Amino acid sequence: MQYASAVGLVRTILIILLIYFGIKILARLFMPFFLKFVAKKAEARFGDQFSQFERQRNQQKAKKEGEVTIDKIPNTKTSSKDVGEYVDFEEID
């Protein structure tokens, strides 16, 4: 049967603290690079969306006055189910 020793407990606590502070130091070193990368990606995505908006806007300006275009055909939902008749009722006191 094995028993936990004080030396093993202290060693485990020191390893946990070493890992914690190591991650904390590495996060401080690499976080600015990571945030720059994320900001650059977000900037590129927003720029793409803006350029698409500008292209659509320019296409709309290029149309002649009075010209009609349909961008999307609306979905028509027709129900083939027989819902039944409406029955009016009265409350009886």
Summary of the structure (lengths in Angstrom):
residues: 93
radius of gyration: 34.0
end to end distance: 82.4
largest distance: 92.2
contacts: 115
relative contact order: 0.04
helix: 61%
strand: 0%
